[in-house]
Amino acid sequence: MAILVVEDEQRLARLLQRVLQDEGHTVHLAHDGATGLDMALHGDYDLAILDLMLPDLDGIEICRHLRAAGVRTPILMLTARGAVEDRVTGLNAGADDYLVKPFAMAELVARVNALLRRARGTDGPPTILQVADLTLDLLRHEARRGGQVIELTPKEFALLEYLMRNPGRALTRSQIIDRVWQYDLDSLSNVVDIYIHYLREKIDRGFGRPLIKTVRGVGYKIEG
């Protein structure tokens, strides 16, 4: 699953990223409230973890903005303040759960997994993506086209997942790099083209029609 962590303590943010990545999630970081809000509004996330005390906008304000904009992404709020009124304020602003610092990483992982299970059990994010006869099972980490299993590397899977979460939408190379590689690859911008080629060889070659399309001057998209 894709998780956004908005935390201004960079050491803690990197620790959370590493722990959640070890659980198999894709994790993006923001270190101030304004950046975190922008990413949450325009990104495609299955869960957001917000620190209460942030530069620019605090976690409560981010939460209120997201809910007012109709964003239903589950939110786990982190705070060093454990007073009951603080937790109530956060929950009333739209947070789904609350965790007081310092906390054990095992508890954070358990709460994250509980929120993701709850979301999947209602109107949460899909666990199987489909475009034409291509399916991507996010829980089994398996791709199939026409019923045939397709072996993908982790990066190929992440790239295909991002494309399939945005069917018909033209994605730029910089958007893809930001989402799939999560760091600056300007000096290696052709890495996207290389991995698109790998995917085409696996999911388009030998099938009736290509699904991955080049959008000239923009980037790539997938559509049936």
C-alpha positions in Angstrom: 0.0 0.0 0.0 1.0 3.6 -0.6 1.6 5.6 2.7 2.3 9.3 3.2 4.2 10.2 6.3 4.2 13.9 7.3 6.8 14.3 10.0 9.2 17.2 10.6 11.6 15.2 12.7 13.6 13.8 9.8 15.3 11.0 11.7 11.9 9.7 12.9 10.5 10.2 9.4 13.3 8.1 7.9 12.8 5.4 10.6 9.1 5.2 9.9 9.8 5.0 6.2 12.2 2.1 6.7 9.9 0.2 9.1 6.9 0.5 6.8 8.9 -0.4 3.7 10.0 -3.5 5.5 6.3 -4.3 5.8 6.0 -4.1 2.0 4.5 -0.6 1.8 5.5 2.3 -0.5 6.3 5.3 1.7 6.6 9.0 0.7 7.8 11.6 3.1 7.0 15.3 3.7 8.7 17.4 6.4 6.3 20.4 6.7 2.5 20.9 6.7 2.1 22.7 3.5 4.0 20.1 1.5 2.2 17.3 3.2 -1.2 18.8 2.5 -0.3 19.3 -1.2 0.9 15.7 -1.5 -2.2 14.3 0.3 -4.6 16.3 -1.9 -2.9 15.4 -5.2 -1.4 12.0 -4.5 -2.9 8.5 -4.5 -2.4 7.2 -0.9 -4.0 4.4 1.0 -3.0 5.9 4.4 -1.6 9.2 5.8 0.4 9.4 9.0 0.4 13.0 10.3 2.5 14.6 13.1 0.4 17.0 15.1 3.0 19.7 15.5 4.3 20.7 12.0 5.8 23.8 10.4 3.3 25.9 8.4 0.2 23.8 9.0 -0.2 21.4 11.9 -1.7 17.9 11.6 -5.2 19.1 12.8 -5.4 21.7 10.0 -4.2 19.2 7.4 -6.8 16.8 8.5 -9.6 19.4 8.4 -8.5 20.6 4.9 -8.5 17.0 3.6 -11.9 16.1 5.0 -13.4 19.4 3.7 -12.0 18.5 0.2 -13.7 15.1 0.4 -10.5 13.1 0.8 -11.4 10.0 2.7 -7.8 8.6 3.1 -7.4 7.0 6.6 -5.4 9.2 8.9 -3.2 8.2 11.8 -2.2 11.2 14.0 1.1 11.2 15.9 1.7 13.6 18.8 3.9 14.2 21.8 0.9 15.5 23.6 -1.2 12.8 25.3 -3.9 14.9 26.9 -7.4 13.6 26.3 -8.6 16.9 24.8 -5.8 16.8 22.2 -6.8 13.3 21.1 -10.5 14.3 21.0 -9.6 17.4 18.9 -7.7 15.3 16.4 -10.4 12.7 16.1 -13.1 15.3 15.7 -11.0 16.9 12.9 -11.3 13.6 11.0 -8.4 11.5 12.1 -9.1 7.8 12.3 -6.6 6.9 15.0 -4.2 8.6 17.4 -0.7 7.5 18.7 1.2 9.3 21.4 5.0 9.6 21.3 7.2 7.9 22.2 5.6 4.7 20.8 6.8 1.2 20.0 7.2 0.6 16.2 5.3 -2.7 16.6 2.3 -0.7 17.9 2.5 1.7 15.0 2.7 -1.1 12.5 -0.3 -2.8 14.2 -2.3 0.4 14.0 -1.4 1.0 10.4 -2.4 -2.6 9.4 -5.7 -2.2 11.3 -6.5 1.0 9.5 -5.7 -0.6 6.1 -7.8 -3.7 6.9 -10.7 -1.5 8.0 -10.5 0.5 4.8 -10.3 -2.6 2.6 -13.3 -4.0 4.4 -15.5 -1.0 3.5 -15.0 1.4 0.6 -11.3 1.4 0.9 -8.7 1.1 -1.8 -8.9 -1.9 -4.1 -6.6 -4.9 -3.7 -6.9 -5.9 -7.3 -6.4 -3.5 -10.2 -7.5 -4.2 -13.7 -7.0 -2.7 -17.2 -8.5 -4.7 -20.0 -7.3 -8.3 -19.5 -4.4 -7.3 -17.3 -4.9 -7.7 -13.5 -2.6 -6.8 -10.6 -3.2 -8.4 -7.3 -1.7 -6.1 -4.6 -2.0 -8.6 -1.8 -0.5 -11.6 -3.6 1.9 -9.3 -5.5 1.0 -11.0 -8.7 0.4 -9.8 -12.3 -1.6 -11.7 -14.9 -2.6 -11.0 -18.4 -5.2 -13.2 -20.1 -4.9 -15.6 -17.2 -1.1 -15.9 -17.7 1.1 -15.1 -14.7 3.8 -12.4 -15.5 6.9 -12.3 -13.4 7.9 -8.8 -12.4 10.7 -7.3 -10.4 9.8 -5.1 -7.4 10.4 -1.9 -9.4 8.5 -3.2 -12.4 5.6 -4.1 -10.2 5.6 -0.6 -8.5 5.7 1.1 -11.9 2.9 -1.0 -13.3 0.8 -0.4 -10.1 1.2 3.4 -10.5 0.1 3.2 -14.1 -2.8 1.0 -13.3 -3.9 3.2 -10.4 -4.2 6.0 -13.0 -5.8 4.3 -16.1 -6.0 6.6 -19.1 -4.1 9.4 -17.4 -0.8 10.6 -19.0 1.9 10.5 -16.4 5.1 12.5 -16.8 8.5 11.0 -16.3 9.1 13.2 -13.2 5.8 12.0 -11.7 6.8 8.4 -12.2 10.3 9.0 -10.8 8.8 10.7 -7.7 6.3 7.9 -7.0 8.2 4.8 -8.0 11.9 5.7 -7.2 11.1 8.3 -4.5 14.3 10.4 -5.0 16.0 12.7 -7.5 17.0 10.8 -10.6 17.3 13.8 -13.0 20.8 12.6 -14.1 19.2 9.2 -14.9 15.9 10.4 -16.4 16.0 7.6 -19.0 15.5 5.0 -16.2 11.7 5.5 -16.8 12.0 4.7 -20.5 14.1 1.6 -19.7 11.6 0.2 -17.3 8.7 1.0 -19.6 10.5 -1.0 -22.2 10.9 -3.9 -19.7 7.2 -3.8 -18.9 6.2 -3.7 -22.6 8.3 -6.8 -23.2 6.4 -8.6 -20.4 2.8 -7.4 -20.6 2.4 -6.3 -24.2 4.7 -8.5 -26.3 2.8 -11.5 -27.6 -0.7 -10.2 -26.7 -3.4 -8.9 -29.0 -3.0 -5.2 -28.3 -0.6 -3.0 -26.4 -1.8 -1.4 -23.2 1.1 0.9 -22.4 1.0 4.0 -24.6 3.5 6.7 -25.2 2.0 10.2 -24.9 4.4 12.3 -27.1 5.9 15.2 -25.2 4.4 14.1 -21.9 5.2 10.6 -20.8 3.2 7.3 -20.6 -0.2 6.0 -19.8 -2.0 2.6 -19.6 -5.4 2.0 -21.1 -7.5 -0.8 -22.6 
